Amino acid sequence: MITTARIFLTLGCAGLLTGVILGAFGAHALRAQLSTAMAAVWRTAELYQFVHALGLLAVGLLVLHFGAPPLLRAAGWLMVAGIVLFSGSLYGLAITGTRWLGAITPIGGIAFIVAWLLLALAIWRIAV
């Protein structure tokens, strides 16, 4: 298996695994501790983590099938960065209430947007 594919497939599975764990933690252990607004922030972090962990699986499968062109690798790494920055900052904000963490969230959002753009470009080029 191509090393790049193995990395993205493993990171995708890890993202899904931790998404399930954090979802259960938020729904059960944090239910009484989080305000309604912070519970919504937690759920947003979960949703984006799940979507982009699935995106990492897609990137890994594309790498297995087509190789690892630079745009595809960049898309995968930007999804990883987005999960850490976007979802991570929202998890931290929900638990701690530390507002400056919210300033990190848009950086992760931009990483997600660019990742999907690069993925589309990579697929466009590969499909030629």
Backbone as a printed PyTorch tensor [residue, N CA C, xyz], in Angstrom:
tensor([[[  0.8580,  -1.1870,   0.0000],
         [  0.0000,   0.0000,   0.0000],
         [  0.8950,   1.2380,   0.0000]],

        [[  0.5150,   2.2300,  -0.7470],
         [  1.2590,   3.4810,  -0.7870],
         [  1.2390,   4.1170,   0.6040]],

        [[  2.3980,   4.5730,   1.0720],
         [  2.5000,   5.1560,   2.4010],
         [  1.5300,   6.3100,   2.5920]],

        [[  1.3960,   7.1730,   1.6010],
         [  0.4880,   8.3150,   1.7020],
         [ -0.9500,   7.8430,   1.8940]],

        [[ -1.3480,   6.8260,   1.1640],
         [ -2.6990,   6.2800,   1.3200],
         [ -2.8790,   5.7220,   2.7250]],

        [[ -1.9000,   4.9870,   3.1960],
         [ -1.9750,   4.4130,   4.5470],
         [ -2.1370,   5.5200,   5.5900]],

        [[ -1.3960,   6.6000,   5.4340],
         [ -1.4800,   7.7120,   6.3950],
         [ -2.8820,   8.3140,   6.3960]],

        [[ -3.4130,   8.6550,   5.2050],
         [ -4.7210,   9.3000,   5.1660],
         [ -5.8460,   8.3630,   5.5820]],

        [[ -5.7560,   7.1010,   5.2050],
         [ -6.7760,   6.1410,   5.6360],
         [ -6.7430,   5.9510,   7.1470]],

        [[ -5.5550,   5.8740,   7.7140],
         [ -5.4230,   5.7160,   9.1620],
         [ -5.9140,   6.9610,   9.8940]],

        [[ -5.5300,   8.1420,   9.3940],
         [ -5.9940,   9.3770,  10.0240],
         [ -7.5130,   9.5350,   9.9080]],

        [[ -8.0770,   9.1090,   8.7820],
         [ -9.5270,   9.1440,   8.6280],
         [-10.2130,   8.2490,   9.6520]],

        [[ -9.7060,   7.0400,   9.8070],
         [-10.2700,   6.1280,  10.8120],
         [-10.0970,   6.6880,  12.2260]],

        [[ -8.9330,   7.2610,  12.5010],
         [ -8.6990,   7.8530,  13.8230],
         [ -9.6490,   9.0180,  14.0730]],

        [[ -9.9000,   9.8190,  13.0320],
         [-10.8410,  10.9280,  13.1690],
         [-12.2510,  10.4520,  13.4420]],

        [[-12.6560,   9.3820,  12.7730],
         [-13.9860,   8.8260,  13.0050],
         [-14.0780,   8.1910,  14.3870]],

        [[-13.0470,   7.4670,  14.7750],
         [-13.0140,   6.8520,  16.1040],
         [-13.1240,   7.9040,  17.1990]],

        [[-12.2820,   8.9280,  17.1190],
         [-12.3250,   9.9550,  18.1670],
         [-13.6150,  10.7730,  18.0810]],

        [[-14.1850,  10.8980,  16.8880],
         [-15.4690,  11.5810,  16.7560],
         [-16.5730,  10.8600,  17.5100]],

        [[-16.5870,   9.5330,  17.4130],
         [-17.5750,   8.7400,  18.1460],
         [-17.3520,   8.8860,  19.6530]],

        [[-16.0920,   8.7960,  20.0730],
         [-15.7780,   8.9130,  21.5030],
         [-16.1690,  10.2910,  22.0220]],

        [[-15.7860,  11.3450,  21.2920],
         [-16.1130,  12.6960,  21.7290],
         [-17.6130,  12.9640,  21.6640]],

        [[-18.2960,  12.3570,  20.7000],
         [-19.7430,  12.4930,  20.6370],
         [-20.4190,  11.8890,  21.8560]],

        [[-19.9900,  10.6940,  22.2260],
         [-20.5480,  10.0500,  23.4190],
         [-20.1980,  10.8350,  24.6770]],

        [[-18.9610,  11.3200,  24.7420],
         [-18.5330,  12.1190,  25.8880],
         [-19.3790,  13.3780,  26.0150]],

        [[-19.6010,  14.0590,  24.8920],
         [-20.4090,  15.2750,  24.9140],
         [-21.8520,  15.0080,  25.2890]],

        [[-22.4030,  13.9090,  24.7710],
         [-23.8110,  13.6030,  25.0220],
         [-24.0650,  13.1150,  26.4420]],

        [[-23.0730,  12.4840,  27.0440],
         [-23.3020,  11.8920,  28.3580],
         [-22.5610,  12.6190,  29.4760]],

        [[-21.2560,  12.6580,  29.3950],
         [-20.4630,  13.2260,  30.4860],
         [-20.5980,  14.7390,  30.5890]],

        [[-20.7690,  15.4100,  29.4600],
         [-20.8150,  16.8810,  29.4800],
         [-22.2320,  17.4460,  29.4530]],

        [[-23.2310,  16.5970,  29.3290],
         [-24.6080,  17.0670,  29.1710],
         [-25.0000,  18.0790,  30.2450]],

        [[-24.6870,  17.8010,  31.4810],
         [-25.0690,  18.6970,  32.5730],
         [-24.1410,  19.9120,  32.7020]],

        [[-22.9250,  19.8200,  32.1490],
         [-21.9510,  20.8900,  32.3080],
         [-22.0450,  21.9610,  31.2250]],

        [[-22.5090,  21.6070,  30.0280],
         [-22.5110,  22.5520,  28.9140],
         [-23.8440,  23.2990,  28.8250]],

        [[-23.7530,  24.5890,  28.5950],
         [-24.9620,  25.3590,  28.3150],
         [-25.5170,  24.8940,  26.9730]],

        [[-26.7190,  25.3140,  26.6610],
         [-27.3110,  24.9640,  25.3670],
         [-26.4390,  25.4720,  24.2240]],

        [[-25.9400,  26.6880,  24.3550],
         [-25.0970,  27.2720,  23.3040],
         [-23.7880,  26.4910,  23.1590]],

        [[-23.1580,  26.1340,  24.2660],
         [-21.8850,  25.4090,  24.1850],
         [-22.0840,  23.9670,  23.7260]],

        [[-23.2470,  23.3800,  24.0320],
         [-23.5530,  22.0360,  23.5170],
         [-23.6790,  22.0890,  21.9930]],

        [[-24.2510,  23.1690,  21.4720],
         [-24.3520,  23.3370,  20.0160],
         [-22.9710,  23.5060,  19.3960]],

        [[-22.0790,  24.2190,  20.0720],
         [-20.6950,  24.3750,  19.6010],
         [-20.0230,  23.0050,  19.5500]],

        [[-20.2150,  22.2040,  20.5930],
         [-19.6390,  20.8530,  20.6460],
         [-20.1490,  20.0100,  19.4780]],

        [[-21.4520,  20.0600,  19.2070],
         [-22.0330,  19.2870,  18.1110],
         [-21.4990,  19.7460,  16.7440]],

        [[-21.2670,  21.0480,  16.5970],
         [-20.6810,  21.5500,  15.3560],
         [-19.2820,  20.9710,  15.1670]],

        [[-18.5000,  20.9500,  16.2350],
         [-17.1480,  20.3680,  16.1690],
         [-17.2190,  18.9030,  15.7480]],

        [[-18.1570,  18.1580,  16.3330],
         [-18.3310,  16.7450,  15.9890],
         [-18.6700,  16.5800,  14.5070]],

        [[-19.6500,  17.3410,  14.0490],
         [-20.1080,  17.2210,  12.6600],
         [-18.9580,  17.4520,  11.6750]],

        [[-18.2290,  18.5340,  11.8760],
         [-17.1390,  18.8430,  10.9540],
         [-16.0130,  17.8210,  11.0580]],

        [[-15.7830,  17.2920,  12.2470],
         [-14.7720,  16.2450,  12.3860],
         [-15.1960,  15.0080,  11.6020]],

        [[-16.4500,  14.5970,  11.7340],
         [-16.9300,  13.4170,  11.0110],
         [-16.8560,  13.6050,   9.5000]],

        [[-17.3550,  14.7200,   9.0190],
         [-17.3720,  14.9620,   7.5740],
         [-15.9640,  14.9210,   7.0080]],

        [[-15.0400,  15.5540,   7.7010],
         [-13.6860,  15.6510,   7.1560],
         [-12.8630,  14.3930,   7.4060]],

        [[-13.1970,  13.6200,   8.4120],
         [-12.5670,  12.3060,   8.5660],
         [-12.9990,  11.3980,   7.4220]],

        [[-14.2690,  11.4920,   7.0160],
         [-14.7220,  10.7530,   5.8350],
         [-14.0010,  11.2610,   4.5860]],

        [[-13.7840,  12.5750,   4.5240],
         [-13.0110,  13.1440,   3.4210],
         [-11.6050,  12.5700,   3.3610]],

        [[-10.9940,  12.3580,   4.5180],
         [ -9.6560,  11.7530,   4.5510],
         [ -9.6780,  10.3250,   4.0230]],

        [[-10.7420,   9.5960,   4.3300],
         [-10.8600,   8.2530,   3.7630],
         [-10.9510,   8.3250,   2.2350]],

        [[-11.7150,   9.2860,   1.7410],
         [-11.8310,   9.4620,   0.2860],
         [-10.4740,   9.7930,  -0.3240]],

        [[ -9.7320,  10.6860,   0.3180],
         [ -8.3970,  11.0380,  -0.1860],
         [ -7.5070,   9.7980,  -0.2040]],

        [[ -7.5250,   9.0280,   0.8760],
         [ -6.7140,   7.8130,   0.9370],
         [ -7.0620,   6.8270,  -0.1610]],

        [[ -8.3510,   6.6610,  -0.4240],
         [ -8.7700,   5.7430,  -1.4870],
         [ -8.3690,   6.2630,  -2.8670]],

        [[ -8.4770,   7.5730,  -3.0620],
         [ -8.0350,   8.1560,  -4.3380],
         [ -6.5380,   7.9720,  -4.5370]],

        [[ -5.7650,   8.1280,  -3.4640],
         [ -4.3180,   7.9200,  -3.5530],
         [ -4.0220,   6.4620,  -3.9120]],

        [[ -4.7620,   5.5330,  -3.3120],
         [ -4.5560,   4.1220,  -3.6540],
         [ -4.8070,   3.8660,  -5.1380]],

        [[ -5.8170,   4.5120,  -5.6610],
         [ -6.2130,   4.2610,  -7.0480],
         [ -5.3770,   5.0320,  -8.0640]],

        [[ -5.0420,   6.2940,  -7.7340],
         [ -4.3990,   7.1710,  -8.7200],
         [ -2.9790,   7.5800,  -8.3810]],

        [[ -2.4670,   7.1880,  -7.2370],
         [ -1.1700,   7.6790,  -6.8110],
         [ -1.3450,   8.9070,  -5.9390]],

        [[ -0.2490,   9.5890,  -5.6710],
         [ -0.2750,  10.6960,  -4.7060],
         [  0.2100,  11.9970,  -5.3250]],

        [[ -0.5540,  12.5680,  -6.2740],
         [ -0.1340,  13.8600,  -6.8280],
         [ -0.1630,  14.9370,  -5.7390]],

        [[  0.6210,  15.9960,  -5.8960],
         [  0.7370,  17.0280,  -4.8630],
         [ -0.5980,  17.6410,  -4.4260]],

        [[ -1.5090,  17.8910,  -5.3610],
         [ -2.7920,  18.4860,  -4.9740],
         [ -3.5910,  17.5650,  -4.0610]],

        [[ -3.5300,  16.2910,  -4.3170],
         [ -4.2520,  15.3170,  -3.4950],
         [ -3.6420,  15.2380,  -2.0980]],

        [[ -2.3210,  15.2170,  -2.0330],
         [ -1.6490,  15.2070,  -0.7250],
         [ -1.9610,  16.4790,   0.0590]],

        [[ -1.9180,  17.6160,  -0.6190],
         [ -2.2100,  18.8900,   0.0520],
         [ -3.6370,  18.9080,   0.5710]],

        [[ -4.5780,  18.3950,  -0.2110],
         [ -5.9720,  18.3510,   0.2320],
         [ -6.1070,  17.5310,   1.5090]],

        [[ -5.4430,  16.3990,   1.5500],
         [ -5.5000,  15.5590,   2.7450],
         [ -4.9190,  16.2420,   3.9650]],

        [[ -3.7520,  16.8590,   3.7990],
         [ -3.1210,  17.5130,   4.9480],
         [ -3.9240,  18.7310,   5.4180]],

        [[ -4.5650,  19.4180,   4.4850],
         [ -5.4130,  20.5400,   4.8940],
         [ -6.6510,  20.0590,   5.6430]],

        [[ -7.1690,  18.8900,   5.2900],
         [ -8.2870,  18.3330,   6.0600],
         [ -7.8460,  17.9920,   7.4790]],

        [[ -6.6580,  17.4220,   7.5970],
         [ -6.1180,  17.1250,   8.9280],
         [ -5.9830,  18.4170,   9.7320]],

        [[ -5.3750,  19.4320,   9.1170],
         [ -5.1980,  20.7170,   9.8110],
         [ -6.5460,  21.3160,  10.1820]],

        [[ -7.5120,  21.2220,   9.2850],
         [ -8.8370,  21.7560,   9.5740],
         [ -9.4960,  21.0720,  10.7530]],

        [[ -9.3710,  19.7440,  10.8220],
         [ -9.9540,  19.0180,  11.9530],
         [ -9.3230,  19.4950,  13.2610]],

        [[ -8.0070,  19.5880,  13.2720],
         [ -7.3070,  20.0090,  14.4920],
         [ -7.6900,  21.4420,  14.8660]],

        [[ -7.6350,  22.3460,  13.8870],
         [ -7.8610,  23.7640,  14.1870],
         [ -9.3390,  24.1040,  14.3750]],

        [[-10.1910,  23.6410,  13.4680],
         [-11.6090,  23.9850,  13.5400],
         [-12.2890,  23.2170,  14.6750]],

        [[-12.3010,  21.9010,  14.5490],
         [-12.9900,  21.1070,  15.5680],
         [-12.2900,  21.2170,  16.9210]],

        [[-10.9610,  21.1720,  16.9000],
         [-10.2260,  21.2670,  18.1670],
         [-10.4990,  22.5520,  18.9110]],

        [[-10.5230,  23.6730,  18.1940],
         [-10.7950,  24.9500,  18.8660],
         [-12.2230,  25.0070,  19.3900]],

        [[-13.1630,  24.4190,  18.6630],
         [-14.5510,  24.4140,  19.1370],
         [-14.7290,  23.5010,  20.3530]],

        [[-14.0740,  22.3520,  20.3590],
         [-14.1250,  21.4940,  21.5510],
         [-13.5690,  22.2450,  22.7550]],

        [[-12.4240,  22.8990,  22.5470],
         [-11.8190,  23.6620,  23.6400],
         [-12.7040,  24.8020,  24.1150]],

        [[-13.3120,  25.5120,  23.1840],
         [-14.2230,  26.6060,  23.5270],
         [-15.4060,  26.0870,  24.3280]],

        [[-15.9950,  24.9810,  23.8940],
         [-17.1640,  24.4330,  24.5770],
         [-16.8430,  24.0110,  26.0030]],

        [[-15.6820,  23.4020,  26.1980],
         [-15.3210,  22.9030,  27.5320],
         [-14.8760,  24.0250,  28.4610]],

        [[-14.0470,  24.9290,  27.9380],
         [-13.4290,  25.9380,  28.8100],
         [-14.1390,  27.2830,  28.8000]],

        [[-14.8660,  27.5780,  27.7210],
         [-15.4680,  28.9060,  27.5890],
         [-14.4520,  29.9790,  27.2310]],

        [[-13.2300,  29.5730,  26.9200],
         [-12.1680,  30.5040,  26.5670],
         [-12.4390,  31.0620,  25.1770]],

        [[-12.8490,  32.3090,  25.1170],
         [-13.3310,  32.9060,  23.8750],
         [-12.2550,  33.0440,  22.7980]],

        [[-10.9900,  33.2410,  23.1590],
         [ -9.9650,  33.4330,  22.1340],
         [ -9.7890,  32.1870,  21.2680]],

        [[-10.2190,  31.0170,  21.7770],
         [-10.1490,  29.8090,  20.9590],
         [-11.0290,  29.9350,  19.7150]],

        [[-12.0990,  30.7190,  19.8390],
         [-12.9750,  30.9520,  18.6930],
         [-12.2710,  31.6760,  17.5550]],

        [[-11.1920,  32.3790,  17.8550],
         [-10.4270,  33.0760,  16.8140],
         [ -9.6400,  32.0990,  15.9420]],

        [[ -9.3870,  30.9110,  16.4410],
         [ -8.6510,  29.8900,  15.6870],
         [ -9.5820,  29.1760,  14.7010]],

        [[-10.8500,  29.0930,  15.0620],
         [-11.8230,  28.3310,  14.2780],
         [-11.8430,  28.7180,  12.8000]],

        [[-11.8780,  30.0100,  12.4370],
         [-11.9140,  30.3480,  11.0060],
         [-10.6860,  29.8830,  10.2260]],

        [[ -9.5400,  29.7790,  10.8820],
         [ -8.3420,  29.2760,  10.2010],
         [ -8.5830,  27.8230,   9.7790]],

        [[ -9.1720,  27.0470,  10.6790],
         [ -9.5260,  25.6710,  10.3360],
         [-10.5770,  25.6190,   9.2450]],

        [[-11.5350,  26.5410,   9.2880],
         [-12.5570,  26.6000,   8.2440],
         [-11.9680,  26.8950,   6.8830]],

        [[-11.0070,  27.7920,   6.8450],
         [-10.3240,  28.0910,   5.5790],
         [ -9.5620,  26.8660,   5.0920]],

        [[ -8.9320,  26.1450,   6.0180],
         [ -8.2270,  24.9140,   5.6350],
         [ -9.1940,  23.9200,   5.0000]],

        [[-10.3970,  23.7910,   5.5610],
         [-11.4050,  22.9000,   4.9830],
         [-11.7840,  23.3360,   3.5670]],

        [[-12.0480,  24.6230,   3.4020],
         [-12.4650,  25.1480,   2.0970],
         [-11.3830,  24.8930,   1.0480]],

        [[-10.1510,  25.2160,   1.3890],
         [ -9.0470,  25.0230,   0.4390],
         [ -8.8460,  23.5320,   0.1670]],

        [[ -9.0130,  22.6960,   1.1890],
         [ -8.8650,  21.2480,   1.0000],
         [ -9.8480,  20.7300,  -0.0420]],

        [[-11.0950,  21.1470,   0.0630],
         [-12.1010,  20.6720,  -0.9050],
         [-11.8320,  21.2250,  -2.3040]],

        [[-11.3760,  22.4440,  -2.3680],
         [-11.0180,  23.0270,  -3.6610],
         [ -9.8720,  22.2420,  -4.3020]],

        [[ -8.8320,  21.9710,  -3.5280],
         [ -7.6930,  21.2180,  -4.0520],
         [ -8.0780,  19.7930,  -4.4140]],

        [[ -8.9720,  19.2010,  -3.6320],
         [ -9.4310,  17.8570,  -3.9560],
         [-10.1680,  17.8550,  -5.2970]],

        [[-11.0320,  18.8470,  -5.5020],
         [-11.7420,  18.9530,  -6.7770],
         [-10.7650,  19.1440,  -7.9360]],

        [[ -9.7690,  20.0040,  -7.7350],
         [ -8.7700,  20.2180,  -8.7940],
         [ -7.9610,  18.9590,  -9.0610]],

        [[ -7.6000,  18.2590,  -8.0050],
         [ -6.8390,  17.0190,  -8.1760],
         [ -7.6510,  16.0010,  -8.9620]],

        [[ -8.9120,  15.8530,  -8.6340],
         [ -9.7660,  14.9040,  -9.3440],
         [ -9.9280,  15.3330, -10.8030]],

        [[-10.1090,  16.6300, -11.0350],
         [-10.2330,  17.1260, -12.3940],
         [ -9.0020,  16.7720, -13.2360]],

        [[ -7.8270,  16.9500, -12.6340],
         [ -6.5900,  16.6530, -13.3510],
         [ -6.3740,  15.1660, -13.5410]],

        [[ -6.7350,  14.3820, -12.5300],
         [ -6.5440,  12.9290, -12.5920],
         [ -7.4590,  12.3290, -13.6550]],

        [[ -8.6650,  12.8580, -13.7460],
         [ -9.6780,  12.2700, -14.6330],
         [ -9.4060,  12.5490, -16.1030]],

        [[ -8.3850,  13.3230, -16.4050],
         [ -8.0840,  13.6500, -17.8010],
         [ -7.4410,  12.4710, -18.4880]]])
